[in-house]
Amino acid sequence: LLGYPHGCLEQITSKAFPQIYLRDVAGLLAPSVLNTGSPTYYVNEAIGIIASLQASDGAFMYWPGGGYYNDWTTVYATHFLFEARKAGYAVPDAVMKPALEAVARIARSRETQDYYCYENNKVTVHRIANKSVIYALYVLAAAGMPDKAIMDFYRSERYLLTTDTRYLLAGAFAFSGDRRTYADLLPPQFQTEEAA
């Protein structure tokens, strides 16, 4: 978890995210893992670093000192911050509130993207919902702020969803208390498209 070589937002978040739960898992399975470093320290350090990457609009820069933004990593970092807060870590409101506002803007963007996949031994292109948008809906619902209008839009426009984003959207409906739509959206089996 500590060996990623770069300091980009994605790797900072990826290092720290599983450590939110490491103490609980290691305590049950392998307590000696905790002798080499404190997950609490690393999670708190990540919270501080991620907070330092936040721009005035609530989104997060991809690199320290850089001006490059990425919707997916903004959603990912916000998801980490929310889960860390839920686990009892101190995540300041001054960071969390604008981060969730940035995630809400991403969810409302309704951006689409070209998705290349293999079908019948040839590459085809489908127009799909930007995966950051659906992930943003999931994070908002997990945080108790579901955007039902946008969720309903994608529920009715299922052709814009891939198998993985159907799961995320189903999860958003589950978090919002709509178990019927959750069950309706779940694919009968997990079988992803083969991306090209």
Secondary structure, DSSP 8 states (H G I E B T S, - for coil): -------SHHHHHHHHTTHHHHHHHHHHH-GGGGGG--HHHHHHHHHHHHHHTB-TTS-BBSSTT---B-HHHHHHHHHHHHHHHHTT----HHHHHHHHHHHHHHHHT--EEEEEEEETTEEEEEEEE-HHHHHHHHHHHHTT---HHHHHHHHHTGGG--HHHHHHHHHHHHHTT-HHHHHHHS-SS----EE-
